[in-house]
Amino acid sequence: MATILVVDDDAHIREVIQYALTQEGHAVELTGDGGAAWTRLQAGGIDLLVLDVLMPGMDGLTLCRRLRATEDGGPPIVFLSSRGEEFDRVLGLELGGDDYLPKPFGPRELVTRINAVLRRATRQSTAAAAGARIAHGPVALDTARHETTVNDVRVELTVTEFGILRTLLEARGRVLTRGQLIDSVREADTHITERTVDTHIRRIRAKLRPHGFDPIETVHGLGYKAAAPPT
């Protein structure tokens, strides 16, 4: 099973999460400080991060930014926060989170979402072992290394972003609904809204456009498809 780092300044919440995850068979490490979490993550070996947004010192959003700016982008992140407003959920996803759960939450729901994120990451790693390379105009996906390049310049994508872009490029020529994109990167038991898909699409575009090509075309009223590469 996975090694999961839980970062929350509330000791009771850490203990509840630790109990639920160890019952599931996962190894769990705990810290109440974003700075300490950053130091631990540098040593490697963490498969997923459960990260509280509001903490003294280095908060969860700052830690997420730092991780996503590193060469490998860090592990998948499931955000926790008492701030459940839509703006905060969207911000967490735009910064590179893979899921977001507002407090208070049920431990069973958290475990379900964590397992779904881990399964998605495992599927992508398994597919990557085949060493497939997907090229679409100046965009290239190296699934063996989980790397994205545009005009030979590397662009860091999260697990979810990579999965969505890969699905669109593999289905080039076809329009995919938001529901189909959700199915391609999420387990059916994980809650994700169509608006969340739009957030991931915006984030992919924001990362790739500065390098000269937006590989995604919006088909209003239907969904998205791979844009025609420049001639």
C-alpha positions in Angstrom: 0.0 0.0 0.0 1.0 3.7 0.0 3.0 5.9 2.3 1.0 8.9 3.1 2.1 12.1 4.8 -0.7 13.9 6.7 0.0 17.6 7.3 -2.5 19.3 9.7 -2.0 21.5 12.7 -4.9 19.9 14.5 -3.6 16.8 16.4 -7.0 15.2 16.7 -7.6 15.4 13.0 -4.2 13.9 12.3 -5.0 11.0 14.7 -8.4 10.4 13.1 -6.9 10.3 9.6 -4.0 8.1 10.7 -6.4 5.5 12.2 -8.6 5.4 9.1 -5.6 5.1 6.7 -3.8 2.5 8.8 -7.0 0.4 8.9 -6.9 0.5 5.1 -3.3 -0.8 5.2 -1.5 2.4 4.4 1.7 3.6 6.1 1.1 7.1 7.6 3.5 9.8 8.7 2.2 12.9 10.6 3.3 16.5 11.0 1.5 19.7 12.0 3.9 22.0 10.2 4.2 22.9 6.5 7.9 23.6 6.9 8.6 20.2 8.5 6.5 18.6 5.7 8.6 20.3 3.0 11.8 19.0 4.7 10.4 15.4 4.9 9.3 15.5 1.3 12.8 16.2 0.1 13.9 12.8 1.4 11.4 11.1 -1.0 9.3 8.0 -0.4 5.9 9.8 0.0 3.2 8.5 -2.3 0.5 11.0 -1.4 0.1 14.2 0.7 -3.0 15.0 2.8 -2.6 18.7 3.2 -4.5 21.2 5.4 -4.9 24.6 3.7 -4.9 26.8 6.9 -1.8 26.3 9.1 0.5 28.7 10.9 3.9 29.3 9.2 4.0 27.7 5.8 0.3 27.0 4.9 -0.9 24.3 2.6 -1.3 26.5 -0.5 2.3 27.7 -0.2 3.6 24.2 0.3 1.7 23.1 -2.8 3.2 25.9 -4.9 6.7 24.9 -3.8 6.1 21.3 -4.6 4.6 21.8 -8.0 7.6 24.1 -8.9 10.1 21.3 -8.3 11.4 19.1 -11.1 9.1 16.1 -10.4 6.2 18.2 -9.2 5.8 16.2 -6.0 3.3 13.5 -5.0 -0.5 13.8 -5.5 -2.2 16.1 -3.0 -5.6 15.9 -1.3 -6.4 19.2 0.3 -8.4 19.6 3.5 -9.8 22.9 4.7 -12.5 24.4 6.9 -12.8 27.0 4.1 -15.3 25.1 1.9 -16.3 27.9 -0.4 -16.1 27.2 -4.2 -13.4 29.8 -4.7 -11.1 28.0 -2.2 -11.7 24.6 -3.8 -11.0 26.0 -7.3 -7.8 27.8 -6.0 -6.5 24.6 -4.5 -7.0 22.7 -7.7 -5.5 25.4 -9.8 -2.4 25.3 -7.7 -2.0 21.6 -8.4 -4.2 19.8 -6.0 -5.7 16.4 -7.1 -8.7 16.6 -4.8 -10.3 18.8 -2.1 -12.4 17.9 0.9 -13.9 20.5 3.1 -14.0 20.1 6.9 -15.8 18.5 8.7 -15.5 15.3 6.7 -16.2 11.7 7.2 -13.0 9.5 7.5 -14.6 6.9 5.1 -15.1 9.5 2.4 -11.5 10.8 2.8 -10.1 7.2 2.5 -12.3 6.6 -0.6 -11.0 9.7 -2.3 -7.4 9.0 -1.3 -7.6 5.5 -2.7 -9.1 6.8 -5.9 -6.3 9.3 -6.4 -3.7 6.5 -5.7 -5.4 4.1 -8.2 -5.4 6.8 -10.9 -1.7 7.5 -10.3 -1.0 3.7 -10.3 -2.8 3.2 -13.6 -0.9 6.0 -15.2 2.4 4.6 -13.9 1.5 1.2 -15.2 0.6 2.6 -18.6 3.8 4.6 -18.6 5.9 1.5 -18.1 5.0 0.6 -21.7 7.0 3.6 -22.8 4.4 5.1 -25.0 5.0 8.5 -26.5 2.1 10.6 -27.8 3.0 13.5 -30.1 0.5 16.1 -31.3 2.1 19.0 -33.2 4.6 20.6 -30.8 3.2 18.8 -27.8 4.7 15.5 -26.7 3.7 13.2 -23.8 6.3 10.7 -22.6 4.3 8.3 -20.5 7.3 6.4 -19.4 8.6 9.5 -17.6 5.3 11.2 -17.1 6.7 14.2 -18.9 5.1 16.8 -21.1 7.0 19.0 -23.5 6.0 21.8 -25.9 8.5 22.6 -28.6 11.0 20.5 -26.6 10.5 22.7 -23.5 9.3 20.7 -20.4 6.1 21.7 -18.8 5.1 20.3 -15.4 1.6 18.8 -15.2 -0.1 17.2 -12.2 -1.4 13.6 -12.4 -4.9 14.8 -13.2 -3.8 17.3 -15.8 -1.6 14.8 -17.5 -4.4 12.3 -17.6 -6.9 14.7 -19.1 -4.4 15.9 -21.8 -3.5 12.3 -22.6 -7.1 11.3 -22.9 -7.8 14.2 -25.3 -4.8 13.5 -27.5 -5.5 9.8 -27.7 -9.0 10.6 -28.8 -7.9 13.3 -31.3 -10.7 13.9 -33.8 -13.4 13.2 -31.3 -15.3 15.4 -28.9 -15.2 14.2 -25.3 -17.8 15.3 -22.8 -16.8 16.5 -19.4 -18.3 13.2 -18.1 -16.0 11.2 -20.3 -13.0 13.1 -19.1 -14.1 12.6 -15.5 -14.3 8.8 -16.2 -10.8 8.8 -17.7 -9.1 10.2 -14.6 -11.4 9.5 -11.7 -12.9 6.4 -10.1 -16.7 6.4 -10.2 -16.9 6.7 -6.4 -14.9 10.0 -6.2 -16.8 13.2 -6.4 -15.7 15.6 -9.1 -17.9 18.2 -10.8 -17.9 19.2 -14.4 -16.8 22.7 -13.2 -13.7 21.0 -11.8 -12.9 19.6 -15.2 -13.1 23.1 -16.6 -10.6 24.2 -13.9 -8.1 21.5 -14.9 -8.5 22.4 -18.6 -7.8 26.1 -17.8 -4.8 25.1 -15.8 -3.4 23.0 -18.7 -3.9 25.8 -21.2 -2.3 28.3 -18.9 0.8 26.1 -18.7 1.1 25.3 -22.4 0.0 28.5 -24.1 3.2 30.4 -23.1 5.1 27.9 -25.1 3.3 28.6 -28.3 0.4 26.1 -28.6 -2.9 25.4 -26.9 -3.7 21.7 -27.7 -7.3 21.9 -26.4 -10.3 23.2 -28.2 -13.6 23.9 -26.5 -16.7 22.6 -28.3 -19.5 24.8 -26.8 -22.4 22.8 -25.4 -20.6 19.5 -25.8 -17.1 19.4 -24.2 -13.5 19.4 -25.5 -11.3 17.9 -28.2 -7.7 18.0 -29.2 -7.1 21.2 -31.3 -5.6 20.9 -34.7 -1.8 21.3 -34.6 -0.3 24.3 -36.4 0.7 23.7 -40.0 
